[in-house]
Amino acid sequence: MASNRIKRISEEVKKVVGTMLINGIKDPRITSMISVTDVEVTNDLRYAFVYVSTLGGDEKESLEGLNSARGYIRREVGKYVKVRYVPEIMFKKDDSIERGMQMDELIKSVNEKK
């Protein structure tokens, strides 16, 4: 279970990265319809796993654009989140919406069989 400090740092990183996606990164590969859904910071504060969801556009290309801007994003996170060691940013695709739709289809198919 994460401590309150880890949760607070995760939320701060989420706010900073979310704001940067709106008006801070000028990479044309990153679509405007991308959002940060969750951030998990490891207990030793070395890594921050940022889960992003894209609506429309090419997901793979958007992740490539984000990964190329990781250094810049980490530097900006370091300016706003005051910790001794700024975590390394790792972007991952959030597929929770797709999993939720699959679960919904499974539930519908079970209900139809009854």
A tleap script that builds the chain and sets N, CA, C and O, in Angstrom:
source leaprc.protein.ff14SB
mol = sequence {
  NMET ALA SER ASN ARG ILE LYS ARG ILE SER
  GLU GLU VAL LYS LYS VAL VAL GLY THR MET
  LEU ILE ASN GLY ILE LYS ASP PRO ARG ILE
  THR SER MET ILE SER VAL THR ASP VAL GLU
  VAL THR ASN ASP LEU ARG TYR ALA PHE VAL
  TYR VAL SER THR LEU GLY GLY ASP GLU LYS
  GLU SER LEU GLU GLY LEU ASN SER ALA ARG
  GLY TYR ILE ARG ARG GLU VAL GLY LYS TYR
  VAL LYS VAL ARG TYR VAL PRO GLU ILE MET
  PHE LYS LYS ASP ASP SER ILE GLU ARG GLY
  MET GLN MET ASP GLU LEU ILE LYS SER VAL
  ASN GLU LYS CLYS
}
set mol.1.N position { 0.830 -1.169 0.000 }
set mol.1.CA position { 0.000 0.000 0.000 }
set mol.1.C position { 0.885 1.246 0.000 }
set mol.1.O position { 1.841 1.341 0.770 }
set mol.2.N position { 0.557 2.190 -0.864 }
set mol.2.CA position { 1.349 3.401 -0.981 }
set mol.2.C position { 1.079 4.343 0.183 }
set mol.2.O position { -0.042 4.443 0.680 }
set mol.3.N position { 2.126 5.023 0.599 }
set mol.3.CA position { 1.956 5.970 1.693 }
set mol.3.C position { 1.284 7.238 1.173 }
set mol.3.O position { 1.149 7.432 -0.035 }
set mol.4.N position { 0.876 8.079 2.083 }
set mol.4.CA position { 0.237 9.333 1.692 }
set mol.4.C position { 1.188 10.214 0.899 }
set mol.4.O position { 0.763 10.915 -0.019 }
set mol.5.N position { 2.456 10.188 1.239 }
set mol.5.CA position { 3.443 11.001 0.532 }
set mol.5.C position { 3.559 10.560 -0.920 }
set mol.5.O position { 3.621 11.396 -1.821 }
set mol.6.N position { 3.588 9.255 -1.151 }
set mol.6.CA position { 3.677 8.728 -2.518 }
set mol.6.C position { 2.433 9.121 -3.305 }
set mol.6.O position { 2.530 9.482 -4.478 }
set mol.7.N position { 1.266 9.054 -2.669 }
set mol.7.CA position { 0.021 9.443 -3.339 }
set mol.7.C position { 0.035 10.918 -3.713 }
set mol.7.O position { -0.372 11.290 -4.813 }
set mol.8.N position { 0.505 11.755 -2.794 }
set mol.8.CA position { 0.559 13.189 -3.069 }
set mol.8.C position { 1.513 13.497 -4.215 }
set mol.8.O position { 1.210 14.321 -5.078 }
set mol.9.N position { 2.656 12.839 -4.220 }
set mol.9.CA position { 3.622 13.060 -5.296 }
set mol.9.C position { 3.044 12.574 -6.625 }
set mol.9.O position { 3.235 13.223 -7.654 }
set mol.10.N position { 2.344 11.445 -6.614 }
set mol.10.CA position { 1.710 10.934 -7.826 }
set mol.10.C position { 0.703 11.934 -8.376 }
set mol.10.O position { 0.663 12.180 -9.582 }
set mol.11.N position { -0.106 12.508 -7.498 }
set mol.11.CA position { -1.104 13.482 -7.938 }
set mol.11.C position { -0.451 14.746 -8.482 }
set mol.11.O position { -0.929 15.319 -9.462 }
set mol.12.N position { 0.636 15.184 -7.856 }
set mol.12.CA position { 1.334 16.373 -8.342 }
set mol.12.C position { 1.946 16.128 -9.719 }
set mol.12.O position { 1.875 16.986 -10.599 }
set mol.13.N position { 2.547 14.951 -9.899 }
set mol.13.CA position { 3.112 14.606 -11.199 }
set mol.13.C position { 2.002 14.542 -12.238 }
set mol.13.O position { 2.187 14.994 -13.368 }
set mol.14.N position { 0.863 13.993 -11.873 }
set mol.14.CA position { -0.277 13.903 -12.791 }
set mol.14.C position { -0.736 15.296 -13.215 }
set mol.14.O position { -1.019 15.520 -14.392 }
set mol.15.N position { -0.814 16.235 -12.268 }
set mol.15.CA position { -1.232 17.595 -12.592 }
set mol.15.C position { -0.247 18.284 -13.527 }
set mol.15.O position { -0.646 18.929 -14.496 }
set mol.16.N position { 1.038 18.146 -13.232 }
set mol.16.CA position { 2.053 18.819 -14.034 }
set mol.16.C position { 2.086 18.256 -15.451 }
set mol.16.O position { 2.110 19.016 -16.419 }
set mol.17.N position { 2.086 16.933 -15.582 }
set mol.17.CA position { 2.133 16.320 -16.911 }
set mol.17.C position { 0.849 16.622 -17.680 }
set mol.17.O position { 0.903 16.883 -18.881 }
set mol.18.N position { -0.292 16.593 -17.020 }
set mol.18.CA position { -1.548 16.925 -17.677 }
set mol.18.C position { -1.563 18.350 -18.205 }
set mol.18.O position { -2.030 18.602 -19.316 }
set mol.19.N position { -1.055 19.277 -17.413 }
set mol.19.CA position { -0.965 20.665 -17.851 }
set mol.19.C position { -0.008 20.808 -19.028 }
set mol.19.O position { -0.272 21.564 -19.963 }
set mol.20.N position { 1.090 20.089 -18.979 }
set mol.20.CA position { 2.054 20.153 -20.071 }
set mol.20.C position { 1.477 19.596 -21.363 }
set mol.20.O position { 1.792 20.095 -22.443 }
set mol.21.N position { 0.647 18.581 -21.273 }
set mol.21.CA position { 0.043 18.027 -22.481 }
set mol.21.C position { -0.902 19.030 -23.133 }
set mol.21.O position { -1.077 19.021 -24.351 }
set mol.22.N position { -1.502 19.883 -22.334 }
set mol.22.CA position { -2.422 20.868 -22.881 }
set mol.22.C position { -1.678 22.019 -23.558 }
set mol.22.O position { -2.034 22.415 -24.668 }
set mol.23.N position { -0.652 22.559 -22.904 }
set mol.23.CA position { -0.024 23.744 -23.470 }
set mol.23.C position { 1.489 23.812 -23.343 }
set mol.23.O position { 2.051 24.899 -23.472 }
set mol.24.N position { 2.165 22.716 -23.099 }
set mol.24.CA position { 3.601 22.800 -22.910 }
set mol.24.C position { 4.445 22.086 -23.942 }
set mol.24.O position { 5.599 22.463 -24.148 }
set mol.25.N position { 3.918 21.075 -24.595 }
set mol.25.CA position { 4.712 20.263 -25.518 }
set mol.25.C position { 4.291 20.596 -26.939 }
set mol.25.O position { 3.105 20.561 -27.269 }
set mol.26.N position { 5.260 20.916 -27.773 }
set mol.26.CA position { 4.959 21.345 -29.139 }
set mol.26.C position { 5.236 20.262 -30.183 }
set mol.26.O position { 5.350 20.578 -31.367 }
set mol.27.N position { 5.345 19.022 -29.787 }
set mol.27.CA position { 5.607 17.924 -30.722 }
set mol.27.C position { 4.348 17.651 -31.544 }
set mol.27.O position { 3.284 17.427 -30.966 }
set mol.28.N position { 4.441 17.662 -32.880 }
set mol.28.CA position { 3.240 17.436 -33.699 }
set mol.28.C position { 2.704 16.005 -33.624 }
set mol.28.O position { 1.562 15.757 -34.013 }
set mol.29.N position { 3.511 15.061 -33.130 }
set mol.29.CA position { 3.046 13.680 -33.004 }
set mol.29.C position { 2.061 13.508 -31.862 }
set mol.29.O position { 1.267 12.567 -31.854 }
set mol.30.N position { 2.113 14.415 -30.900 }
set mol.30.CA position { 1.236 14.324 -29.732 }
set mol.30.C position { -0.065 15.037 -30.067 }
set mol.30.O position { -0.086 16.246 -30.293 }
set mol.31.N position { -1.142 14.273 -30.093 }
set mol.31.CA position { -2.442 14.850 -30.424 }
set mol.31.C position { -2.993 15.631 -29.239 }
set mol.31.O position { -2.563 15.448 -28.099 }
set mol.32.N position { -3.938 16.493 -29.526 }
set mol.32.CA position { -4.542 17.274 -28.449 }
set mol.32.C position { -5.541 16.451 -27.647 }
set mol.32.O position { -5.963 16.863 -26.567 }
set mol.33.N position { -5.915 15.299 -28.169 }
set mol.33.CA position { -6.902 14.458 -27.494 }
set mol.33.C position { -6.211 13.362 -26.679 }
set mol.33.O position { -6.591 12.194 -26.755 }
set mol.34.N position { -5.217 13.737 -25.917 }
set mol.34.CA position { -4.500 12.780 -25.070 }
set mol.34.C position { -4.636 13.259 -23.626 }
set mol.34.O position { -4.547 14.456 -23.354 }
set mol.35.N position { -4.848 12.332 -22.713 }
set mol.35.CA position { -5.017 12.717 -21.318 }
set mol.35.C position { -4.305 11.732 -20.404 }
set mol.35.O position { -4.127 10.559 -20.733 }
set mol.36.N position { -3.909 12.238 -19.264 }
set mol.36.CA position { -3.264 11.420 -18.246 }
set mol.36.C position { -4.357 10.825 -17.381 }
set mol.36.O position { -5.136 11.554 -16.767 }
set mol.37.N position { -4.418 9.493 -17.330 }
set mol.37.CA position { -5.456 8.845 -16.539 }
set mol.37.C position { -4.970 8.469 -15.146 }
set mol.37.O position { -5.750 8.483 -14.194 }
set mol.38.N position { -3.696 8.134 -15.019 }
set mol.38.CA position { -3.180 7.721 -13.714 }
set mol.38.C position { -1.670 7.859 -13.701 }
set mol.38.O position { -1.021 7.815 -14.746 }
set mol.39.N position { -1.117 8.026 -12.512 }
set mol.39.CA position { 0.334 8.050 -12.321 }
set mol.39.C position { 0.652 7.177 -11.125 }
set mol.39.O position { 0.058 7.326 -10.057 }
set mol.40.N position { 1.592 6.264 -11.309 }
set mol.40.CA position { 2.063 5.421 -10.210 }
set mol.40.C position { 3.540 5.708 -9.995 }
set mol.40.O position { 4.357 5.519 -10.897 }
set mol.41.N position { 3.876 6.164 -8.802 }
set mol.41.CA position { 5.263 6.423 -8.449 }
set mol.41.C position { 5.732 5.276 -7.570 }
set mol.41.O position { 5.040 4.879 -6.633 }
set mol.42.N position { 6.911 4.744 -7.876 }
set mol.42.CA position { 7.440 3.640 -7.081 }
set mol.42.C position { 7.787 4.135 -5.678 }
set mol.42.O position { 7.946 5.336 -5.457 }
set mol.43.N position { 7.902 3.211 -4.742 }
set mol.43.CA position { 8.155 3.572 -3.344 }
set mol.43.C position { 9.491 4.275 -3.138 }
set mol.43.O position { 9.629 5.089 -2.225 }
set mol.44.N position { 10.475 3.968 -3.978 }
set mol.44.CA position { 11.773 4.618 -3.838 }
set mol.44.C position { 11.867 5.918 -4.645 }
set mol.44.O position { 12.934 6.529 -4.702 }
set mol.45.N position { 10.768 6.344 -5.266 }
set mol.45.CA position { 10.666 7.582 -6.041 }
set mol.45.C position { 11.621 7.627 -7.230 }
set mol.45.O position { 12.006 8.710 -7.671 }
set mol.46.N position { 12.000 6.485 -7.743 }
set mol.46.CA position { 12.904 6.458 -8.901 }
set mol.46.C position { 12.152 6.516 -10.221 }
set mol.46.O position { 12.658 7.081 -11.191 }
set mol.47.N position { 10.966 5.948 -10.278 }
set mol.47.CA position { 10.206 5.884 -11.526 }
set mol.47.C position { 8.780 6.352 -11.293 }
set mol.47.O position { 8.186 6.108 -10.243 }
set mol.48.N position { 8.246 7.034 -12.306 }
set mol.48.CA position { 6.836 7.428 -12.307 }
set mol.48.C position { 6.229 6.879 -13.590 }
set mol.48.O position { 6.602 7.290 -14.689 }
set mol.49.N position { 5.295 5.953 -13.444 }
set mol.49.CA position { 4.621 5.365 -14.596 }
set mol.49.C position { 3.377 6.202 -14.878 }
set mol.49.O position { 2.440 6.232 -14.081 }
set mol.50.N position { 3.385 6.875 -16.017 }
set mol.50.CA position { 2.294 7.766 -16.404 }
set mol.50.C position { 1.441 7.035 -17.435 }
set mol.50.O position { 1.914 6.708 -18.523 }
set mol.51.N position { 0.188 6.782 -17.086 }
set mol.51.CA position { -0.734 6.096 -17.985 }
set mol.51.C position { -1.520 7.140 -18.762 }
set mol.51.O position { -2.172 8.003 -18.175 }
set mol.52.N position { -1.454 7.053 -20.098 }
set mol.52.CA position { -2.128 8.021 -20.952 }
set mol.52.C position { -3.166 7.327 -21.814 }
set mol.52.O position { -3.008 6.172 -22.207 }
set mol.53.N position { -4.225 8.056 -22.096 }
set mol.53.CA position { -5.298 7.565 -22.938 }
set mol.53.C position { -5.446 8.522 -24.113 }
set mol.53.O position { -5.510 9.737 -23.925 }
set mol.54.N position { -5.500 7.978 -25.320 }
set mol.54.CA position { -5.655 8.817 -26.499 }
set mol.54.C position { -7.020 8.578 -27.111 }
set mol.54.O position { -7.504 7.447 -27.171 }
set mol.55.N position { -7.621 9.640 -27.556 }
set mol.55.CA position { -8.918 9.571 -28.211 }
set mol.55.C position { -8.711 10.045 -29.642 }
set mol.55.O position { -8.503 11.232 -29.893 }
set mol.56.N position { -8.771 9.105 -30.573 }
set mol.56.CA position { -8.488 9.456 -31.954 }
set mol.56.C position { -6.989 9.582 -32.169 }
set mol.56.O position { -6.222 9.598 -31.207 }
set mol.57.N position { -6.580 9.670 -33.387 }
set mol.57.CA position { -5.161 9.795 -33.678 }
set mol.57.C position { -4.443 8.466 -33.519 }
set mol.57.O position { -5.051 7.450 -33.180 }
set mol.58.N position { -3.168 8.488 -33.765 }
set mol.58.CA position { -2.351 7.284 -33.694 }
set mol.58.C position { -1.744 7.164 -32.296 }
set mol.58.O position { -0.943 8.004 -31.886 }
set mol.59.N position { -2.131 6.110 -31.566 }
set mol.59.CA position { -1.641 5.922 -30.195 }
set mol.59.C position { -0.138 5.688 -30.165 }
set mol.59.O position { 0.570 6.233 -29.319 }
set mol.60.N position { 0.339 4.870 -31.099 }
set mol.60.CA position { 1.763 4.540 -31.118 }
set mol.60.C position { 2.603 5.782 -31.388 }
set mol.60.O position { 3.643 5.985 -30.763 }
set mol.61.N position { 2.148 6.606 -32.317 }
set mol.61.CA position { 2.879 7.821 -32.647 }
set mol.61.C position { 2.863 8.810 -31.481 }
set mol.61.O position { 3.862 9.479 -31.218 }
set mol.62.N position { 1.735 8.900 -30.787 }
set mol.62.CA position { 1.641 9.797 -29.632 }
set mol.62.C position { 2.579 9.344 -28.520 }
set mol.62.O position { 3.233 10.171 -27.886 }
set mol.63.N position { 2.650 8.034 -28.279 }
set mol.63.CA position { 3.570 7.521 -27.252 }
set mol.63.C position { 5.023 7.771 -27.642 }
set mol.63.O position { 5.852 8.070 -26.783 }
set mol.64.N position { 5.335 7.650 -28.932 }
set mol.64.CA position { 6.700 7.954 -29.383 }
set mol.64.C position { 7.038 9.418 -29.131 }
set mol.64.O position { 8.143 9.740 -28.695 }
set mol.65.N position { 6.079 10.307 -29.407 }
set mol.65.CA position { 6.293 11.728 -29.151 }
set mol.65.C position { 6.490 12.018 -27.674 }
set mol.65.O position { 7.347 12.820 -27.303 }
set mol.66.N position { 5.702 11.368 -26.834 }
set mol.66.CA position { 5.855 11.556 -25.388 }
set mol.66.C position { 7.192 11.021 -24.903 }
set mol.66.O position { 7.855 11.651 -24.079 }
set mol.67.N position { 7.587 9.862 -25.411 }
set mol.67.CA position { 8.859 9.286 -24.985 }
set mol.67.C position { 10.038 10.128 -25.441 }
set mol.67.O position { 11.063 10.166 -24.760 }
set mol.68.N position { 9.917 10.804 -26.579 }
set mol.68.CA position { 11.012 11.664 -27.021 }
set mol.68.C position { 11.100 12.930 -26.173 }
set mol.68.O position { 12.157 13.558 -26.107 }
set mol.69.N position { 10.009 13.307 -25.530 }
set mol.69.CA position { 9.991 14.512 -24.689 }
set mol.69.C position { 10.149 14.189 -23.205 }
set mol.69.O position { 9.911 15.054 -22.362 }
set mol.70.N position { 10.544 12.965 -22.870 }
set mol.70.CA position { 10.637 12.560 -21.461 }
set mol.70.C position { 11.584 13.425 -20.652 }
set mol.70.O position { 11.281 13.771 -19.510 }
set mol.71.N position { 12.718 13.780 -21.220 }
set mol.71.CA position { 13.690 14.607 -20.498 }
set mol.71.C position { 13.136 15.981 -20.168 }
set mol.71.O position { 13.297 16.473 -19.051 }
set mol.72.N position { 12.487 16.594 -21.136 }
set mol.72.CA position { 11.872 17.905 -20.922 }
set mol.72.C position { 10.768 17.819 -19.876 }
set mol.72.O position { 10.662 18.683 -19.005 }
set mol.73.N position { 9.953 16.785 -19.963 }
set mol.73.CA position { 8.857 16.614 -19.003 }
set mol.73.C position { 9.411 16.393 -17.598 }
set mol.73.O position { 8.885 16.939 -16.628 }
set mol.74.N position { 10.461 15.604 -17.490 }
set mol.74.CA position { 11.065 15.348 -16.181 }
set mol.74.C position { 11.626 16.628 -15.582 }
set mol.74.O position { 11.499 16.864 -14.381 }
set mol.75.N position { 12.250 17.457 -16.421 }
set mol.75.CA position { 12.802 18.724 -15.929 }
set mol.75.C position { 11.682 19.638 -15.430 }
set mol.75.O position { 11.826 20.283 -14.391 }
set mol.76.N position { 10.570 19.697 -16.161 }
set mol.76.CA position { 9.451 20.532 -15.740 }
set mol.76.C position { 8.804 19.996 -14.458 }
set mol.76.O position { 8.398 20.773 -13.595 }
set mol.77.N position { 8.712 18.677 -14.337 }
set mol.77.CA position { 8.179 18.084 -13.103 }
set mol.77.C position { 9.081 18.456 -11.935 }
set mol.77.O position { 8.598 18.742 -10.840 }
set mol.78.N position { 10.389 18.452 -12.164 }
set mol.78.CA position { 11.335 18.817 -11.112 }
set mol.78.C position { 11.184 20.256 -10.652 }
set mol.78.O position { 11.474 20.563 -9.495 }
set mol.79.N position { 10.733 21.154 -11.539 }
set mol.79.CA position { 10.535 22.551 -11.157 }
set mol.79.C position { 9.345 22.715 -10.215 }
set mol.79.O position { 9.375 23.555 -9.316 }
set mol.80.N position { 8.297 21.913 -10.420 }
set mol.80.CA position { 7.052 22.111 -9.682 }
set mol.80.C position { 6.869 21.148 -8.514 }
set mol.80.O position { 6.172 21.477 -7.554 }
set mol.81.N position { 7.476 19.974 -8.575 }
set mol.81.CA position { 7.355 18.995 -7.490 }
set mol.81.C position { 8.687 18.979 -6.759 }
set mol.81.O position { 9.709 18.573 -7.314 }
set mol.82.N position { 8.667 19.416 -5.531 }
set mol.82.CA position { 9.903 19.550 -4.759 }
set mol.82.C position { 10.233 18.240 -4.046 }
set mol.82.O position { 9.747 17.970 -2.948 }
set mol.83.N position { 11.067 17.438 -4.698 }
set mol.83.CA position { 11.580 16.211 -4.100 }
set mol.83.C position { 13.087 16.180 -4.354 }
set mol.83.O position { 13.595 16.854 -5.250 }
set mol.84.N position { 13.773 15.401 -3.566 }
set mol.84.CA position { 15.229 15.320 -3.698 }
set mol.84.C position { 15.629 14.709 -5.030 }
set mol.84.O position { 16.558 15.184 -5.682 }
set mol.85.N position { 14.930 13.656 -5.434 }
set mol.85.CA position { 15.228 12.983 -6.685 }
set mol.85.C position { 13.966 12.993 -7.539 }
set mol.85.O position { 12.931 12.466 -7.131 }
set mol.86.N position { 14.052 13.588 -8.718 }
set mol.86.CA position { 12.893 13.643 -9.614 }
set mol.86.C position { 12.762 12.282 -10.295 }
set mol.86.O position { 13.726 11.791 -10.883 }
set mol.87.N position { 11.592 11.675 -10.221 }
set mol.87.CA position { 11.441 10.334 -10.796 }
set mol.87.C position { 11.580 10.329 -12.315 }
set mol.87.O position { 11.223 11.294 -12.992 }
set mol.88.N position { 12.101 9.233 -12.830 }
set mol.88.CA position { 12.183 9.013 -14.273 }
set mol.88.C position { 10.775 8.746 -14.786 }
set mol.88.O position { 10.059 7.907 -14.239 }
set mol.89.N position { 10.380 9.455 -15.830 }
set mol.89.CA position { 9.030 9.360 -16.364 }
set mol.89.C position { 8.965 8.229 -17.385 }
set mol.89.O position { 9.762 8.187 -18.322 }
set mol.90.N position { 8.017 7.315 -17.203 }
set mol.90.CA position { 7.787 6.207 -18.131 }
set mol.90.C position { 6.333 6.270 -18.578 }
set mol.90.O position { 5.425 6.197 -17.750 }
set mol.91.N position { 6.108 6.404 -19.878 }
set mol.91.CA position { 4.749 6.488 -20.399 }
set mol.91.C position { 4.243 5.117 -20.801 }
set mol.91.O position { 4.955 4.330 -21.425 }
set mol.92.N position { 2.992 4.844 -20.431 }
set mol.92.CA position { 2.342 3.583 -20.786 }
set mol.92.C position { 0.938 3.880 -21.286 }
set mol.92.O position { 0.287 4.830 -20.850 }
set mol.93.N position { 0.495 3.048 -22.207 }
set mol.93.CA position { -0.851 3.193 -22.749 }
set mol.93.C position { -1.847 2.654 -21.731 }
set mol.93.O position { -1.668 1.563 -21.189 }
set mol.94.N position { -2.895 3.427 -21.479 }
set mol.94.CA position { -3.947 2.997 -20.559 }
set mol.94.C position { -5.046 2.338 -21.377 }
set mol.94.O position { -5.686 2.978 -22.212 }
set mol.95.N position { -5.255 1.071 -21.131 }
set mol.95.CA position { -6.274 0.344 -21.884 }
set mol.95.C position { -7.461 -0.037 -21.001 }
set mol.95.O position { -8.147 -1.022 -21.274 }
set mol.96.N position { -7.702 0.728 -19.960 }
set mol.96.CA position { -8.797 0.402 -19.044 }
set mol.96.C position { -10.162 0.584 -19.708 }
set mol.96.O position { -11.102 -0.142 -19.384 }
set mol.97.N position { -10.287 1.533 -20.624 }
set mol.97.CA position { -11.566 1.730 -21.313 }
set mol.97.C position { -11.875 0.520 -22.181 }
set mol.97.O position { -13.010 0.044 -22.208 }
set mol.98.N position { -10.867 0.023 -22.891 }
set mol.98.CA position { -11.068 -1.156 -23.738 }
set mol.98.C position { -11.399 -2.386 -22.903 }
set mol.98.O position { -12.262 -3.182 -23.275 }
set mol.99.N position { -10.710 -2.541 -21.770 }
set mol.99.CA position { -11.012 -3.676 -20.896 }
set mol.99.C position { -12.421 -3.570 -20.328 }
set mol.99.O position { -13.110 -4.579 -20.178 }
set mol.100.N position { -12.846 -2.357 -20.012 }
set mol.100.CA position { -14.202 -2.155 -19.510 }
set mol.100.C position { -15.253 -2.494 -20.555 }
set mol.100.O position { -16.299 -3.058 -20.232 }
set mol.101.N position { -14.976 -2.149 -21.814 }
set mol.101.CA position { -15.910 -2.486 -22.888 }
set mol.101.C position { -15.977 -3.994 -23.091 }
set mol.101.O position { -17.053 -4.535 -23.348 }
set mol.102.N position { -14.847 -4.676 -22.981 }
set mol.102.CA position { -14.831 -6.137 -23.102 }
set mol.102.C position { -15.636 -6.775 -21.975 }
set mol.102.O position { -16.403 -7.710 -22.208 }
set mol.103.N position { -15.463 -6.273 -20.760 }
set mol.103.CA position { -16.217 -6.804 -19.632 }
set mol.103.C position { -17.715 -6.567 -19.820 }
set mol.103.O position { -18.530 -7.426 -19.485 }
set mol.104.N position { -18.073 -5.406 -20.356 }
set mol.104.CA position { -19.475 -5.099 -20.621 }
set mol.104.C position { -20.059 -6.074 -21.647 }
set mol.104.O position { -21.192 -6.528 -21.489 }
set mol.105.N position { -19.307 -6.394 -22.680 }
set mol.105.CA position { -19.764 -7.354 -23.689 }
set mol.105.C position { -19.934 -8.749 -23.089 }
set mol.105.O position { -20.886 -9.461 -23.406 }
set mol.106.N position { -18.993 -9.130 -22.214 }
set mol.106.CA position { -19.103 -10.437 -21.553 }
set mol.106.C position { -20.352 -10.509 -20.681 }
set mol.106.O position { -21.063 -11.513 -20.682 }
set mol.107.N position { -20.609 -9.443 -19.943 }
set mol.107.CA position { -21.798 -9.423 -19.090 }
set mol.107.C position { -23.063 -9.490 -19.926 }
set mol.107.O position { -24.007 -10.198 -19.573 }
set mol.108.N position { -23.089 -8.758 -21.030 }
set mol.108.CA position { -24.256 -8.796 -21.916 }
set mol.108.C position { -24.475 -10.185 -22.498 }
set mol.108.O position { -25.611 -10.648 -22.598 }
set mol.109.N position { -23.382 -10.855 -22.884 }
set mol.109.CA position { -23.529 -12.195 -23.466 }
set mol.109.C position { -24.020 -13.207 -22.425 }
set mol.109.O position { -24.780 -14.113 -22.767 }
set mol.110.N position { -23.604 -13.072 -21.172 }
set mol.110.CA position { -24.080 -13.968 -20.116 }
set mol.110.C position { -25.546 -13.708 -19.840 }
set mol.110.O position { -26.306 -14.655 -19.634 }
set mol.111.N position { -25.966 -12.449 -19.829 }
set mol.111.CA position { -27.364 -12.115 -19.580 }
set mol.111.C position { -28.266 -12.591 -20.716 }
set mol.111.O position { -29.419 -12.950 -20.477 }
set mol.112.N position { -27.759 -12.599 -21.940 }
set mol.112.CA position { -28.558 -13.058 -23.072 }
set mol.112.C position { -28.770 -14.557 -23.041 }
set mol.112.O position { -29.786 -15.050 -23.532 }
set mol.113.N position { -27.824 -15.290 -22.472 }
set mol.113.CA position { -27.934 -16.761 -22.413 }
set mol.113.C position { -28.972 -17.208 -21.397 }
set mol.113.O position { -29.467 -18.332 -21.484 }
set mol.114.N position { -29.310 -16.371 -20.450 }
set mol.114.CA position { -30.255 -16.760 -19.388 }
set mol.114.C position { -31.644 -16.827 -19.886 }
set mol.114.O position { -32.559 -17.138 -19.124 }
savepdb mol mol.pdb
quit
